[in-house]
Amino acid sequence: MTNTKDIKTNKSSETVLEVQSLAKSFKSNGQTIQVLKNINCNIYAGEAVGIVGASGVGKTTFLHILGTLDRPTSGTVRHFGNDVFSWPDSKLSTFRNKELGFVFQFHHLLPEFSTLENVMMPCLIAGESKETARQKALEILNELNLQERLNLPVNQLSGGEQQKVAMARALVHSPRILLADEPTGNLDEKSGEKVAELMLALNHKHNTTLVVVTHNLALAKKMDRCLGLLYGKIVELSSDDLQNFGVGA
């Protein structure tokens, strides 16, 4: 295990995420709980990076901060060189919608809408025309082999298909960074493998930087590298280290 202050793979020298002295704490019953402590790491263009660790160590909190869904208590997070938390909420929201995609363990699809309508939704929220939104949604759904499910209500799809729809929704804006929180955690083994393979295929095809929180050992081993959270800090992990961090448990 090594410190991750300035570690990179050979995929790209472009830093897309730079985290410096990041800390996050919460107040609970009058006490301050320190979840993240002095985290330093860089993530580079086109990388697939796993975030692993035992339950409750702050992996999701860290991912939410990287995705600008939550703010750090202290420290900085730079996206493409920009200190994003110095921006007003309106600018931050626009950036998040345009540049970042999110996939969660529970897909949060709208059950009363069809597959196509769910994937169109981010474009419509961004103010794009219905026809533009439809064309973008059709393109990504065809790429994910969901063209025969376009008009089905999403609650009629299998769990694996629903997660693929969630991925299509996250990717419809061609984000430069895709953040996923336990994307295979609610799926059976076969469906989980298909979703994992699909994420990595999209990472390679589109050079989309991929950051994944996972307990799935097979998925973690397929990442370009893995960062482990331990006592609120980050360490770089080898494949042999993974099971010591609650991966595959």
CYANA upper distance limits for C-alpha pairs under 8 A (distance plus 0.5 A):
  1 MET  CA    235 VAL  CA      6.63
  1 MET  CA    236 GLU  CA      5.92
  1 MET  CA    237 LEU  CA      5.78
  1 MET  CA    238 SER  CA      7.36
  1 MET  CA    241 ASP  CA      8.08
  2 THR  CA    235 VAL  CA      6.21
  2 THR  CA    236 GLU  CA      5.63
  2 THR  CA    237 LEU  CA      7.72
  3 ASN  CA    234 ILE  CA      7.75
  3 ASN  CA    235 VAL  CA      5.71
  3 ASN  CA    236 GLU  CA      6.54
  4 THR  CA     40 ASN  CA      7.07
  4 THR  CA     41 CYS  CA      5.79
  4 THR  CA     42 ASN  CA      8.08
  4 THR  CA    234 ILE  CA      7.46
  4 THR  CA    235 VAL  CA      6.39
  4 THR  CA    236 GLU  CA      6.15
  5 LYS  CA     40 ASN  CA      5.50
  5 LYS  CA     41 CYS  CA      5.29
  5 LYS  CA     42 ASN  CA      7.47
  6 ASP  CA     41 CYS  CA      6.78
  6 ASP  CA     42 ASN  CA      6.74
  7 ILE  CA     41 CYS  CA      7.95
  7 ILE  CA     42 ASN  CA      7.37
  8 LYS  CA     13 SER  CA      8.15
  8 LYS  CA     42 ASN  CA      7.75
  8 LYS  CA     43 ILE  CA      7.66
  8 LYS  CA     44 TYR  CA      7.29
  9 THR  CA     44 TYR  CA      8.15
  9 THR  CA     47 GLU  CA      8.09
  9 THR  CA    224 ASP  CA      7.92
  9 THR  CA    225 ARG  CA      8.41
 11 LYS  CA     44 TYR  CA      8.18
 11 LYS  CA     45 ALA  CA      7.80
 11 LYS  CA     46 GLY  CA      7.03
 11 LYS  CA     47 GLU  CA      7.10
 12 SER  CA     44 TYR  CA      6.65
 12 SER  CA     45 ALA  CA      6.15
 12 SER  CA     46 GLY  CA      7.38
 12 SER  CA     47 GLU  CA      8.39
 13 SER  CA     44 TYR  CA      7.04
 13 SER  CA     45 ALA  CA      7.83
 14 GLU  CA     44 TYR  CA      6.09
 14 GLU  CA     45 ALA  CA      6.07
 15 THR  CA     42 ASN  CA      7.10
 15 THR  CA     43 ILE  CA      6.47
 15 THR  CA     44 TYR  CA      4.97
 15 THR  CA     45 ALA  CA      6.69
 15 THR  CA     80 PHE  CA      7.09
 15 THR  CA     81 GLY  CA      8.27
 16 VAL  CA     42 ASN  CA      8.24
 16 VAL  CA     43 ILE  CA      6.51
 16 VAL  CA     44 TYR  CA      5.81
 16 VAL  CA     45 ALA  CA      6.20
 16 VAL  CA     78 ARG  CA      8.22
 16 VAL  CA     79 HIS  CA      6.00
 16 VAL  CA     80 PHE  CA      5.09
 16 VAL  CA     81 GLY  CA      7.76
 17 LEU  CA     42 ASN  CA      6.15
 17 LEU  CA     43 ILE  CA      5.51
 17 LEU  CA     44 TYR  CA      7.26
 17 LEU  CA     66 LEU  CA      8.43
 17 LEU  CA     77 VAL  CA      7.54
 17 LEU  CA     78 ARG  CA      6.14
 17 LEU  CA     79 HIS  CA      5.38
 17 LEU  CA     80 PHE  CA      6.86
 17 LEU  CA     81 GLY  CA      8.23
 18 GLU  CA     40 ASN  CA      8.26
 18 GLU  CA     41 CYS  CA      6.66
 18 GLU  CA     42 ASN  CA      5.09
 18 GLU  CA     43 ILE  CA      7.04
 18 GLU  CA     77 VAL  CA      6.28
 18 GLU  CA     78 ARG  CA      5.52
 18 GLU  CA     79 HIS  CA      7.21
 18 GLU  CA     81 GLY  CA      8.12
 19 VAL  CA     39 ILE  CA      7.35
 19 VAL  CA     40 ASN  CA      5.64
 19 VAL  CA     41 CYS  CA      5.72
 19 VAL  CA     42 ASN  CA      6.68
 19 VAL  CA     75 GLY  CA      8.19
 19 VAL  CA     76 THR  CA      6.45
 19 VAL  CA     77 VAL  CA      5.21
 19 VAL  CA     78 ARG  CA      6.99
 20 GLN  CA     38 ASN  CA      7.93
 20 GLN  CA     39 ILE  CA      6.83
 20 GLN  CA     40 ASN  CA      5.20
 20 GLN  CA     41 CYS  CA      7.42
 20 GLN  CA     75 GLY  CA      6.22
 20 GLN  CA     76 THR  CA      5.81
 20 GLN  CA     77 VAL  CA      7.07
 21 SER  CA     37 LYS  CA      8.07
 21 SER  CA     38 ASN  CA      4.74
 21 SER  CA     39 ILE  CA      5.65
 21 SER  CA     40 ASN  CA      6.15
 21 SER  CA     74 SER  CA      7.82
 21 SER  CA     75 GLY  CA      5.17
 21 SER  CA     76 THR  CA      7.25
 22 LEU  CA     36 LEU  CA      7.57
 22 LEU  CA     37 LYS  CA      6.93
 22 LEU  CA     38 ASN  CA      5.42
 22 LEU  CA     39 ILE  CA      5.26
 22 LEU  CA     40 ASN  CA      7.23
 22 LEU  CA     72 PRO  CA      7.15
 22 LEU  CA     73 THR  CA      8.19
 22 LEU  CA     74 SER  CA      6.29
 22 LEU  CA     75 GLY  CA      4.64
 22 LEU  CA     76 THR  CA      6.60
 22 LEU  CA     77 VAL  CA      8.08
 23 ALA  CA     34 GLN  CA      8.21
 23 ALA  CA     35 VAL  CA      7.97
 23 ALA  CA     36 LEU  CA      5.30
 23 ALA  CA     37 LYS  CA      5.09
 23 ALA  CA     38 ASN  CA      5.90
 23 ALA  CA     39 ILE  CA      7.19
 23 ALA  CA     72 PRO  CA      6.52
 23 ALA  CA     73 THR  CA      6.13
 23 ALA  CA     74 SER  CA      5.73
 23 ALA  CA     75 GLY  CA      6.68
 24 LYS  CA     34 GLN  CA      6.69
 24 LYS  CA     35 VAL  CA      6.13
 24 LYS  CA     36 LEU  CA      5.40
 24 LYS  CA     37 LYS  CA      7.33
 24 LYS  CA     72 PRO  CA      5.64
 24 LYS  CA     73 THR  CA      5.19
 24 LYS  CA     74 SER  CA      7.27
 25 SER  CA     32 THR  CA      6.96
 25 SER  CA     33 ILE  CA      5.84
 25 SER  CA     34 GLN  CA      4.76
 25 SER  CA     35 VAL  CA      5.92
 25 SER  CA     36 LEU  CA      7.38
 25 SER  CA     73 THR  CA      6.77
 26 PHE  CA     32 THR  CA      6.15
 26 PHE  CA     33 ILE  CA      5.68
 26 PHE  CA     34 GLN  CA      7.12
 26 PHE  CA     35 VAL  CA      8.03
 27 LYS  CA     31 GLN  CA      6.02
 27 LYS  CA     32 THR  CA      5.12
 27 LYS  CA     33 ILE  CA      6.66
 28 SER  CA     32 THR  CA      6.83
 28 SER  CA     33 ILE  CA      7.53
 34 GLN  CA    232 GLY  CA      8.04
 35 VAL  CA     57 VAL  CA      7.44
 35 VAL  CA     58 GLY  CA      6.43
 35 VAL  CA    232 GLY  CA      5.98
 36 LEU  CA     58 GLY  CA      7.29
 36 LEU  CA     62 PHE  CA      8.11
 36 LEU  CA    231 TYR  CA      8.36
 36 LEU  CA    232 GLY  CA      4.69
 36 LEU  CA    233 LYS  CA      6.76
 37 LYS  CA    232 GLY  CA      5.56
 37 LYS  CA    233 LYS  CA      6.04
 38 ASN  CA     75 GLY  CA      8.22
 38 ASN  CA    233 LYS  CA      7.13
 39 ILE  CA    232 GLY  CA      8.38
 39 ILE  CA    233 LYS  CA      6.10
 39 ILE  CA    234 ILE  CA      6.57
 40 ASN  CA    234 ILE  CA      7.91
 41 CYS  CA    234 ILE  CA      8.40
 43 ILE  CA     47 GLU  CA      7.59
 43 ILE  CA     49 VAL  CA      8.22
 44 TYR  CA    209 THR  CA      7.80
 45 ALA  CA    207 ASN  CA      7.69
 45 ALA  CA    208 THR  CA      7.80
 45 ALA  CA    209 THR  CA      6.03
 46 GLY  CA    203 ASN  CA      7.19
 46 GLY  CA    204 HIS  CA      7.86
 46 GLY  CA    207 ASN  CA      5.00
 46 GLY  CA    208 THR  CA      5.75
 46 GLY  CA    209 THR  CA      4.80
 46 GLY  CA    210 LEU  CA      7.67
 47 GLU  CA    203 ASN  CA      8.26
 47 GLU  CA    207 ASN  CA      8.32
 47 GLU  CA    208 THR  CA      8.15
 47 GLU  CA    209 THR  CA      5.56
 47 GLU  CA    210 LEU  CA      6.61
 47 GLU  CA    224 ASP  CA      6.88
 48 ALA  CA    200 LEU  CA      8.01
 48 ALA  CA    203 ASN  CA      7.62
 48 ALA  CA    209 THR  CA      6.58
 48 ALA  CA    210 LEU  CA      5.03
 48 ALA  CA    211 VAL  CA      6.46
 48 ALA  CA    212 VAL  CA      8.22
 48 ALA  CA    223 MET  CA      5.68
 48 ALA  CA    224 ASP  CA      5.75
 48 ALA  CA    225 ARG  CA      7.49
 49 VAL  CA    210 LEU  CA      6.59
 49 VAL  CA    211 VAL  CA      5.35
 49 VAL  CA    212 VAL  CA      6.75
 49 VAL  CA    223 MET  CA      6.05
 49 VAL  CA    224 ASP  CA      6.46
 49 VAL  CA    225 ARG  CA      5.80
 49 VAL  CA    226 CYS  CA      6.01
 49 VAL  CA    227 LEU  CA      7.81
 50 GLY  CA    211 VAL  CA      6.39
 50 GLY  CA    212 VAL  CA      5.33
 50 GLY  CA    213 VAL  CA      6.33
 50 GLY  CA    214 THR  CA      7.32
 50 GLY  CA    220 ALA  CA      6.32
 50 GLY  CA    223 MET  CA      6.51
 50 GLY  CA    225 ARG  CA      6.91
 50 GLY  CA    226 CYS  CA      4.90
 50 GLY  CA    227 LEU  CA      6.58
 51 ILE  CA     59 LYS  CA      7.17
 51 ILE  CA    211 VAL  CA      7.71
 51 ILE  CA    212 VAL  CA      6.37
 51 ILE  CA    213 VAL  CA      5.08
 51 ILE  CA    214 THR  CA      6.98
 51 ILE  CA    226 CYS  CA      6.35
 51 ILE  CA    227 LEU  CA      5.51
 51 ILE  CA    228 GLY  CA      6.37
 51 ILE  CA    229 LEU  CA      7.85
 52 VAL  CA     59 LYS  CA      7.43
 52 VAL  CA    213 VAL  CA      6.48
 52 VAL  CA    214 THR  CA      6.35
 52 VAL  CA    215 HIS  CA      7.05
 52 VAL  CA    220 ALA  CA      8.43
 52 VAL  CA    226 CYS  CA      7.50
 52 VAL  CA    227 LEU  CA      6.76
 52 VAL  CA    228 GLY  CA      5.35
 52 VAL  CA    229 LEU  CA      6.83
 52 VAL  CA    242 LEU  CA      8.24
 52 VAL  CA    245 PHE  CA      7.02
 52 VAL  CA    246 GLY  CA      7.93
 52 VAL  CA    247 VAL  CA      7.10
 53 GLY  CA     57 VAL  CA      7.11
 53 GLY  CA     59 LYS  CA      7.55
 53 GLY  CA    215 HIS  CA      8.16
 53 GLY  CA    228 GLY  CA      5.94
 53 GLY  CA    229 LEU  CA      5.70
 53 GLY  CA    230 LEU  CA      7.29
 53 GLY  CA    245 PHE  CA      5.03
 53 GLY  CA    246 GLY  CA      5.96
 53 GLY  CA    247 VAL  CA      7.24
 54 ALA  CA    229 LEU  CA      8.43
 54 ALA  CA    245 PHE  CA      6.08
 54 ALA  CA    246 GLY  CA      5.07
 54 ALA  CA    247 VAL  CA      7.92
 55 SER  CA    246 GLY  CA      7.95
 57 VAL  CA    229 LEU  CA      7.09
 57 VAL  CA    230 LEU  CA      7.43
 57 VAL  CA    231 TYR  CA      7.53
 57 VAL  CA    232 GLY  CA      7.11
 58 GLY  CA     62 PHE  CA      6.58
 58 GLY  CA    229 LEU  CA      7.94
 58 GLY  CA    232 GLY  CA      7.63
 59 LYS  CA     63 LEU  CA      6.72
 59 LYS  CA    213 VAL  CA      7.07
 59 LYS  CA    229 LEU  CA      7.41
 60 THR  CA     64 HIS  CA      6.54
 60 THR  CA    181 ASP  CA      7.27
 60 THR  CA    213 VAL  CA      7.57
 61 THR  CA     65 ILE  CA      6.82
 61 THR  CA     70 ASP  CA      8.12
 62 PHE  CA     66 LEU  CA      6.79
 63 LEU  CA     67 GLY  CA      6.63
 63 LEU  CA    179 LEU  CA      7.73
 63 LEU  CA    181 ASP  CA      8.04
 63 LEU  CA    213 VAL  CA      7.91
 64 HIS  CA     68 THR  CA      6.58
 64 HIS  CA     69 LEU  CA      5.49
 64 HIS  CA     70 ASP  CA      5.99
 65 ILE  CA     69 LEU  CA      6.33
 65 ILE  CA     70 ASP  CA      5.29
 65 ILE  CA     71 ARG  CA      6.18
 65 ILE  CA     72 PRO  CA      6.99
 66 LEU  CA     77 VAL  CA      7.57
 67 GLY  CA     96 ARG  CA      7.78
 67 GLY  CA    100 LEU  CA      7.48
 67 GLY  CA    179 LEU  CA      7.56
 68 THR  CA     84 VAL  CA      8.36
 68 THR  CA     85 PHE  CA      8.18
 68 THR  CA     92 LEU  CA      8.04
 68 THR  CA     96 ARG  CA      7.55
 71 ARG  CA     85 PHE  CA      7.63
 72 PRO  CA     76 THR  CA      8.23
 76 THR  CA     83 ASP  CA      7.10
 76 THR  CA     85 PHE  CA      7.99
 77 VAL  CA     83 ASP  CA      6.42
 77 VAL  CA     84 VAL  CA      7.16
 77 VAL  CA     85 PHE  CA      7.68
 78 ARG  CA     82 ASN  CA      5.31
 78 ARG  CA     83 ASP  CA      5.00
 78 ARG  CA     84 VAL  CA      6.51
 79 HIS  CA     83 ASP  CA      7.24
 79 HIS  CA     84 VAL  CA      7.08
 83 ASP  CA     87 TRP  CA      8.06
 84 VAL  CA     92 LEU  CA      7.20
 85 PHE  CA     92 LEU  CA      8.02
 87 TRP  CA     91 LYS  CA      6.69
 87 TRP  CA     92 LEU  CA      6.55
 88 PRO  CA     92 LEU  CA      6.75
 89 ASP  CA     93 SER  CA      6.47
 90 SER  CA     94 THR  CA      6.87
 91 LYS  CA     95 PHE  CA      6.69
 92 LEU  CA     96 ARG  CA      6.61
 93 SER  CA     97 ASN  CA      6.71
 94 THR  CA     98 LYS  CA      6.73
 95 PHE  CA     99 GLU  CA      6.25
 95 PHE  CA    100 LEU  CA      8.03
 96 ARG  CA    100 LEU  CA      5.66
 96 ARG  CA    101 GLY  CA      8.32
 97 ASN  CA    101 GLY  CA      8.01
 97 ASN  CA    122 PRO  CA      8.08
 97 ASN  CA    126 ALA  CA      8.03
 98 LYS  CA    173 HIS  CA      6.82
 98 LYS  CA    174 SER  CA      8.46
 98 LYS  CA    175 PRO  CA      6.77
 99 GLU  CA    173 HIS  CA      8.18
 99 GLU  CA    174 SER  CA      8.03
 99 GLU  CA    175 PRO  CA      4.87
 99 GLU  CA    176 ARG  CA      5.90
 99 GLU  CA    177 ILE  CA      7.03
100 LEU  CA    170 ALA  CA      8.41
100 LEU  CA    175 PRO  CA      5.43
100 LEU  CA    176 ARG  CA      6.77
100 LEU  CA    177 ILE  CA      5.58
100 LEU  CA    178 LEU  CA      6.38
100 LEU  CA    179 LEU  CA      7.90
101 GLY  CA    170 ALA  CA      4.94
101 GLY  CA    171 LEU  CA      6.57
101 GLY  CA    175 PRO  CA      6.22
101 GLY  CA    176 ARG  CA      8.50
101 GLY  CA    177 ILE  CA      6.80
101 GLY  CA    178 LEU  CA      5.10
101 GLY  CA    179 LEU  CA      6.58
102 PHE  CA    167 MET  CA      8.25
102 PHE  CA    170 ALA  CA      5.90
102 PHE  CA    178 LEU  CA      6.39
102 PHE  CA    179 LEU  CA      5.48
102 PHE  CA    180 ALA  CA      6.22
103 VAL  CA    107 HIS  CA      7.24
103 VAL  CA    166 ALA  CA      6.76
103 VAL  CA    167 MET  CA      6.56
103 VAL  CA    170 ALA  CA      6.99
103 VAL  CA    178 LEU  CA      8.18
103 VAL  CA    179 LEU  CA      6.85
103 VAL  CA    180 ALA  CA      5.02
103 VAL  CA    181 ASP  CA      6.82
103 VAL  CA    183 PRO  CA      6.86
104 PHE  CA    108 HIS  CA      8.28
104 PHE  CA    180 ALA  CA      6.17
104 PHE  CA    181 ASP  CA      5.28
104 PHE  CA    182 GLU  CA      6.83
104 PHE  CA    183 PRO  CA      6.05
105 GLN  CA    180 ALA  CA      8.46
105 GLN  CA    181 ASP  CA      6.39
105 GLN  CA    182 GLU  CA      5.45
105 GLN  CA    183 PRO  CA      5.19
105 GLN  CA    184 THR  CA      7.13
105 GLN  CA    185 GLY  CA      6.35
105 GLN  CA    186 ASN  CA      6.48
106 PHE  CA    183 PRO  CA      8.49
106 PHE  CA    186 ASN  CA      7.62
107 HIS  CA    162 GLN  CA      7.62
107 HIS  CA    163 GLN  CA      6.57
107 HIS  CA    166 ALA  CA      6.21
108 HIS  CA    166 ALA  CA      8.30
109 LEU  CA    118 ASN  CA      7.18
109 LEU  CA    154 VAL  CA      7.85
109 LEU  CA    162 GLN  CA      8.34
109 LEU  CA    166 ALA  CA      7.36
110 LEU  CA    118 ASN  CA      6.99
110 LEU  CA    154 VAL  CA      7.98
111 PRO  CA    153 PRO  CA      6.94
111 PRO  CA    154 VAL  CA      6.10
111 PRO  CA    155 ASN  CA      5.92
112 GLU  CA    153 PRO  CA      6.90
112 GLU  CA    154 VAL  CA      8.11
112 GLU  CA    155 ASN  CA      8.36
113 PHE  CA    117 GLU  CA      6.33
113 PHE  CA    118 ASN  CA      6.69
113 PHE  CA    153 PRO  CA      6.03
113 PHE  CA    154 VAL  CA      7.27
114 SER  CA    118 ASN  CA      6.66
114 SER  CA    150 LEU  CA      7.20
114 SER  CA    151 ASN  CA      5.71
114 SER  CA    152 LEU  CA      5.64
114 SER  CA    153 PRO  CA      4.56
114 SER  CA    154 VAL  CA      6.09
115 THR  CA    119 VAL  CA      6.97
115 THR  CA    149 ARG  CA      7.06
115 THR  CA    150 LEU  CA      5.57
115 THR  CA    151 ASN  CA      6.52
115 THR  CA    152 LEU  CA      6.54
115 THR  CA    153 PRO  CA      6.63
115 THR  CA    154 VAL  CA      5.96
115 THR  CA    165 VAL  CA      7.14
116 LEU  CA    120 MET  CA      6.69
116 LEU  CA    134 ARG  CA      7.97
116 LEU  CA    137 ALA  CA      6.96
116 LEU  CA    138 LEU  CA      7.70
116 LEU  CA    141 LEU  CA      8.39
116 LEU  CA    150 LEU  CA      5.47
116 LEU  CA    151 ASN  CA      6.82
117 GLU  CA    121 MET  CA      6.73
118 ASN  CA    165 VAL  CA      8.30
118 ASN  CA    169 ARG  CA      7.34
119 VAL  CA    137 ALA  CA      6.04
119 VAL  CA    165 VAL  CA      7.47
119 VAL  CA    166 ALA  CA      8.15
119 VAL  CA    168 ALA  CA      6.74
119 VAL  CA    169 ARG  CA      4.80
119 VAL  CA    172 VAL  CA      7.42
120 MET  CA    124 LEU  CA      6.88
120 MET  CA    133 ALA  CA      5.64
120 MET  CA    134 ARG  CA      6.40
120 MET  CA    136 LYS  CA      8.02
120 MET  CA    137 ALA  CA      5.94
120 MET  CA    169 ARG  CA      7.73
120 MET  CA    172 VAL  CA      8.21
121 MET  CA    125 ILE  CA      6.63
121 MET  CA    133 ALA  CA      8.22
121 MET  CA    169 ARG  CA      8.21
122 PRO  CA    126 ALA  CA      6.71
122 PRO  CA    169 ARG  CA      7.62
122 PRO  CA    172 VAL  CA      8.19
122 PRO  CA    173 HIS  CA      8.22
123 CYS  CA    127 GLY  CA      7.04
123 CYS  CA    128 GLU  CA      6.00
123 CYS  CA    129 SER  CA      8.42
123 CYS  CA    132 THR  CA      8.49
123 CYS  CA    133 ALA  CA      5.75
123 CYS  CA    172 VAL  CA      8.18
123 CYS  CA    173 HIS  CA      7.68
124 LEU  CA    128 GLU  CA      5.72
124 LEU  CA    129 SER  CA      7.17
124 LEU  CA    130 LYS  CA      7.13
124 LEU  CA    133 ALA  CA      6.85
128 GLU  CA    132 THR  CA      6.87
128 GLU  CA    133 ALA  CA      6.80
129 SER  CA    133 ALA  CA      6.63
130 LYS  CA    134 ARG  CA      6.52
131 GLU  CA    135 GLN  CA      6.69
132 THR  CA    136 LYS  CA      6.74
133 ALA  CA    137 ALA  CA      6.58
134 ARG  CA    138 LEU  CA      6.57
135 GLN  CA    139 GLU  CA      6.75
136 LYS  CA    140 ILE  CA      7.05
136 LYS  CA    172 VAL  CA      6.65
136 LYS  CA    173 HIS  CA      8.33
137 ALA  CA    141 LEU  CA      6.55
137 ALA  CA    168 ALA  CA      8.03
137 ALA  CA    169 ARG  CA      8.21
137 ALA  CA    172 VAL  CA      6.50
138 LEU  CA    142 ASN  CA      6.45
138 LEU  CA    147 GLN  CA      8.04
139 GLU  CA    143 GLU  CA      6.79
140 ILE  CA    144 LEU  CA      6.78
140 ILE  CA    168 ALA  CA      6.38
140 ILE  CA    171 LEU  CA      7.84
140 ILE  CA    172 VAL  CA      6.74
141 LEU  CA    145 ASN  CA      6.70
141 LEU  CA    146 LEU  CA      5.64
141 LEU  CA    147 GLN  CA      6.47
141 LEU  CA    150 LEU  CA      8.38
141 LEU  CA    165 VAL  CA      8.08
141 LEU  CA    168 ALA  CA      6.70
142 ASN  CA    146 LEU  CA      6.22
142 ASN  CA    147 GLN  CA      5.63
144 LEU  CA    164 LYS  CA      7.67
144 LEU  CA    168 ALA  CA      7.90
144 LEU  CA    198 LEU  CA      8.45
146 LEU  CA    150 LEU  CA      7.20
146 LEU  CA    161 GLU  CA      8.45
146 LEU  CA    165 VAL  CA      8.46
152 LEU  CA    156 GLN  CA      7.16
152 LEU  CA    157 LEU  CA      8.13
153 PRO  CA    157 LEU  CA      7.97
154 VAL  CA    162 GLN  CA      6.98
155 ASN  CA    162 GLN  CA      8.45
157 LEU  CA    161 GLU  CA      6.26
157 LEU  CA    162 GLN  CA      6.45
158 SER  CA    162 GLN  CA      6.62
159 GLY  CA    163 GLN  CA      6.81
159 GLY  CA    187 LEU  CA      6.97
159 GLY  CA    191 SER  CA      8.22
160 GLY  CA    164 LYS  CA      6.81
160 GLY  CA    187 LEU  CA      7.10
160 GLY  CA    191 SER  CA      5.65
160 GLY  CA    192 GLY  CA      7.69
160 GLY  CA    194 LYS  CA      8.40
160 GLY  CA    195 VAL  CA      7.57
161 GLU  CA    165 VAL  CA      6.74
162 GLN  CA    166 ALA  CA      6.76
163 GLN  CA    167 MET  CA      6.73
163 GLN  CA    183 PRO  CA      8.07
163 GLN  CA    195 VAL  CA      7.93
164 LYS  CA    168 ALA  CA      6.67
164 LYS  CA    195 VAL  CA      7.35
165 VAL  CA    169 ARG  CA      6.65
166 ALA  CA    170 ALA  CA      6.73
167 MET  CA    171 LEU  CA      6.63
168 ALA  CA    172 VAL  CA      6.35
170 ALA  CA    175 PRO  CA      8.28
170 ALA  CA    178 LEU  CA      7.98
171 LEU  CA    175 PRO  CA      6.63
171 LEU  CA    178 LEU  CA      8.23
175 PRO  CA    208 THR  CA      7.74
176 ARG  CA    208 THR  CA      5.77
176 ARG  CA    209 THR  CA      6.75
177 ILE  CA    208 THR  CA      6.19
177 ILE  CA    209 THR  CA      5.21
177 ILE  CA    210 LEU  CA      6.50
177 ILE  CA    211 VAL  CA      8.14
178 LEU  CA    208 THR  CA      7.26
178 LEU  CA    209 THR  CA      6.64
178 LEU  CA    210 LEU  CA      5.47
178 LEU  CA    211 VAL  CA      6.83
179 LEU  CA    210 LEU  CA      6.56
179 LEU  CA    211 VAL  CA      5.38
179 LEU  CA    212 VAL  CA      6.40
180 ALA  CA    210 LEU  CA      8.26
180 ALA  CA    211 VAL  CA      6.78
180 ALA  CA    212 VAL  CA      5.19
180 ALA  CA    213 VAL  CA      6.75
181 ASP  CA    212 VAL  CA      6.41
181 ASP  CA    213 VAL  CA      5.31
181 ASP  CA    214 THR  CA      7.23
182 GLU  CA    186 ASN  CA      8.40
182 GLU  CA    212 VAL  CA      7.58
182 GLU  CA    213 VAL  CA      5.95
182 GLU  CA    214 THR  CA      5.28
182 GLU  CA    215 HIS  CA      7.58
183 PRO  CA    192 GLY  CA      8.42
183 PRO  CA    195 VAL  CA      8.22
183 PRO  CA    196 ALA  CA      8.45
183 PRO  CA    212 VAL  CA      8.35
183 PRO  CA    214 THR  CA      7.98
184 THR  CA    188 ASP  CA      8.48
184 THR  CA    191 SER  CA      8.30
184 THR  CA    192 GLY  CA      5.20
184 THR  CA    193 GLU  CA      8.27
184 THR  CA    195 VAL  CA      7.38
184 THR  CA    196 ALA  CA      7.65
184 THR  CA    214 THR  CA      8.39
184 THR  CA    216 ASN  CA      7.99
185 GLY  CA    192 GLY  CA      8.07
185 GLY  CA    214 THR  CA      8.15
185 GLY  CA    215 HIS  CA      8.11
185 GLY  CA    216 ASN  CA      8.04
187 LEU  CA    191 SER  CA      6.37
187 LEU  CA    192 GLY  CA      5.87
188 ASP  CA    192 GLY  CA      6.41
189 GLU  CA    193 GLU  CA      6.65
190 LYS  CA    194 LYS  CA      6.96
191 SER  CA    195 VAL  CA      6.79
192 GLY  CA    196 ALA  CA      6.59
193 GLU  CA    197 GLU  CA      6.59
193 GLU  CA    219 LEU  CA      8.39
194 LYS  CA    198 LEU  CA      6.59
195 VAL  CA    199 MET  CA      6.71
196 ALA  CA    200 LEU  CA      6.87
196 ALA  CA    219 LEU  CA      6.88
197 GLU  CA    201 ALA  CA      6.54
198 LEU  CA    202 LEU  CA      6.70
199 MET  CA    203 ASN  CA      6.67
200 LEU  CA    204 HIS  CA      6.74
201 ALA  CA    205 LYS  CA      6.54
202 LEU  CA    206 HIS  CA      6.27
202 LEU  CA    207 ASN  CA      8.01
202 LEU  CA    208 THR  CA      7.60
203 ASN  CA    207 ASN  CA      5.68
203 ASN  CA    208 THR  CA      5.32
203 ASN  CA    209 THR  CA      6.95
203 ASN  CA    210 LEU  CA      6.99
204 HIS  CA    208 THR  CA      7.79
214 THR  CA    219 LEU  CA      8.04
214 THR  CA    220 ALA  CA      7.32
214 THR  CA    247 VAL  CA      7.84
215 HIS  CA    220 ALA  CA      8.10
215 HIS  CA    246 GLY  CA      7.24
215 HIS  CA    247 VAL  CA      4.92
215 HIS  CA    248 GLY  CA      5.90
215 HIS  CA    249 ALA  CA      7.56
216 ASN  CA    220 ALA  CA      6.60
216 ASN  CA    247 VAL  CA      6.47
216 ASN  CA    248 GLY  CA      5.59
217 LEU  CA    221 LYS  CA      6.66
217 LEU  CA    242 LEU  CA      7.83
217 LEU  CA    243 GLN  CA      8.02
217 LEU  CA    247 VAL  CA      5.78
217 LEU  CA    248 GLY  CA      4.99
218 ALA  CA    222 LYS  CA      7.13
218 ALA  CA    248 GLY  CA      8.29
219 LEU  CA    223 MET  CA      7.33
220 ALA  CA    226 CYS  CA      7.40
220 ALA  CA    242 LEU  CA      8.37
220 ALA  CA    247 VAL  CA      8.29
221 LYS  CA    239 SER  CA      6.78
225 ARG  CA    236 GLU  CA      8.29
225 ARG  CA    237 LEU  CA      7.80
225 ARG  CA    238 SER  CA      8.18
226 CYS  CA    236 GLU  CA      6.80
226 CYS  CA    237 LEU  CA      6.07
226 CYS  CA    238 SER  CA      7.87
227 LEU  CA    234 ILE  CA      6.77
227 LEU  CA    235 VAL  CA      6.18
227 LEU  CA    236 GLU  CA      5.32
227 LEU  CA    237 LEU  CA      6.34
228 GLY  CA    234 ILE  CA      6.00
228 GLY  CA    235 VAL  CA      5.71
228 GLY  CA    236 GLU  CA      6.75
228 GLY  CA    237 LEU  CA      6.84
228 GLY  CA    245 PHE  CA      7.30
229 LEU  CA    233 LYS  CA      6.01
229 LEU  CA    234 ILE  CA      5.24
229 LEU  CA    235 VAL  CA      7.08
229 LEU  CA    245 PHE  CA      8.44
230 LEU  CA    234 ILE  CA      6.76
230 LEU  CA    235 VAL  CA      7.89
230 LEU  CA    245 PHE  CA      8.50
237 LEU  CA    241 ASP  CA      6.17
237 LEU  CA    242 LEU  CA      7.26
238 SER  CA    242 LEU  CA      7.41
241 ASP  CA    245 PHE  CA      7.54
242 LEU  CA    246 GLY  CA      7.72
242 LEU  CA    247 VAL  CA      6.22
243 GLN  CA    247 VAL  CA      5.41
243 GLN  CA    248 GLY  CA      6.92
243 GLN  CA    249 ALA  CA      7.86
